[in-house]
Amino acid sequence: MILRELFLALAGLADLAFTLFILLIVARAVLSWVNPDPYNPLVRFIHRATDPVLYRVQRWIPLQFGGIDFSPLVLLLALSFAQRLLHALLVQLAYSF
């Protein structure tokens, strides 16, 4: 009973972490459409949090057509898939106890 609740809480926590990172990726994409102040602490945080993952996606799949970078879209799709998969696995694991 306690393990079930622990795994359900872990599934909720993982779901929240994925959702927050997805929101950071969306904010990064919106920031690329405007010209924000690069010294703004919020802009710097968003860039520091998303740059490592976006650079890996850009190196792995160079998706730039006509000056538009599609790597955030690929990353959003991959994160959404991973979020659903991990949540389903943790919930299934929770109910197996």
Backbone torsions as a table, in degrees:
resi	resn	phi	psi	omega
1	MET	NA	-43.6	-179.9
2	ILE	-70.0	-39.4	178.4
3	LEU	-63.5	-36.5	178.0
4	ARG	-61.4	-47.4	-179.6
5	GLU	-66.5	-34.9	177.8
6	LEU	-64.0	-45.9	179.9
7	PHE	-69.5	-33.9	176.2
8	LEU	-67.1	-39.3	176.8
9	ALA	-66.8	-38.9	177.3
10	LEU	-64.8	-37.7	176.6
11	ALA	-64.1	-42.3	177.9
12	GLY	-65.3	-39.9	178.8
13	LEU	-66.8	-42.2	177.4
14	ALA	-64.6	-39.8	178.0
15	ASP	-61.9	-41.8	178.3
16	LEU	-65.4	-42.0	179.4
17	ALA	-63.0	-43.7	177.3
18	PHE	-62.3	-43.2	-179.0
19	THR	-63.0	-42.4	178.8
20	LEU	-64.8	-39.2	179.0
21	PHE	-70.2	-35.6	175.8
22	ILE	-62.9	-41.2	177.4
23	LEU	-64.5	-36.0	176.3
24	LEU	-65.1	-38.8	178.4
25	ILE	-65.8	-41.2	177.8
26	VAL	-64.4	-42.6	177.9
27	ALA	-62.6	-38.0	178.2
28	ARG	-64.1	-40.8	179.1
29	ALA	-65.7	-41.1	178.5
30	VAL	-65.9	-39.0	178.3
31	LEU	-64.3	-28.2	179.4
32	SER	-72.5	-17.6	179.1
33	TRP	-81.9	-24.5	180.0
34	VAL	-112.0	175.9	179.1
35	ASN	-111.8	82.3	-177.0
36	PRO	-76.9	163.5	175.8
37	ASP	-68.3	117.1	-177.0
38	PRO	-68.0	-12.0	179.5
39	TYR	-97.1	0.6	176.3
40	ASN	-66.9	130.8	-177.2
41	PRO	-60.5	-36.0	179.5
42	LEU	-68.2	-41.6	178.0
43	VAL	-64.4	-42.3	178.6
44	ARG	-63.9	-39.9	177.9
45	PHE	-63.0	-45.4	-179.2
46	ILE	-62.2	-42.6	178.7
47	HIS	-66.2	-42.6	179.5
48	ARG	-65.7	-34.3	-177.9
49	ALA	-76.9	-30.0	-173.9
50	THR	-105.4	-21.7	-176.7
51	ASP	-57.1	-47.6	-177.2
52	PRO	-58.2	-41.8	-178.2
53	VAL	-74.2	-42.9	-179.8
54	LEU	-65.2	-37.3	178.7
55	TYR	-65.1	-37.6	177.3
56	ARG	-65.6	-40.5	177.7
57	VAL	-66.0	-41.0	179.8
58	GLN	-66.0	-34.9	176.9
59	ARG	-72.7	-36.9	-177.5
60	TRP	-74.5	-45.6	179.9
61	ILE	-130.9	95.0	178.2
62	PRO	-73.3	99.9	-176.2
63	LEU	-114.7	76.8	175.1
64	GLN	-126.2	117.8	179.9
65	PHE	-126.1	120.1	178.0
66	GLY	63.4	31.5	179.7
67	GLY	83.1	1.9	179.6
68	ILE	-103.3	127.5	-179.3
69	ASP	-94.6	119.8	-179.0
70	PHE	-97.5	5.9	-179.5
71	SER	-63.7	-35.0	175.5
72	PRO	-62.8	-34.6	178.1
73	LEU	-66.1	-43.6	177.8
74	VAL	-62.4	-42.4	179.3
75	LEU	-65.3	-40.0	177.8
76	LEU	-63.1	-41.9	178.2
77	LEU	-64.7	-43.1	179.6
78	ALA	-66.1	-41.3	178.5
79	LEU	-66.2	-39.7	178.4
80	SER	-63.6	-43.5	177.5
81	PHE	-62.4	-47.1	-179.6
82	ALA	-63.7	-37.5	178.8
83	GLN	-62.3	-48.2	-179.3
84	ARG	-65.6	-40.8	-179.4
85	LEU	-64.8	-49.0	-179.2
86	LEU	-64.1	-41.1	178.8
87	HIS	-62.0	-46.0	-179.7
88	ALA	-63.8	-41.1	179.5
89	LEU	-65.4	-42.3	-179.9
90	LEU	-68.2	-37.9	178.1
91	VAL	-67.7	-41.8	178.1
92	GLN	-63.6	-39.9	177.8
93	LEU	-65.2	-38.1	179.5
94	ALA	-63.1	-42.7	-177.2
95	TYR	-82.3	-3.3	174.5
96	SER	-82.4	-12.2	178.2
97	PHE	-87.4	NA	NA
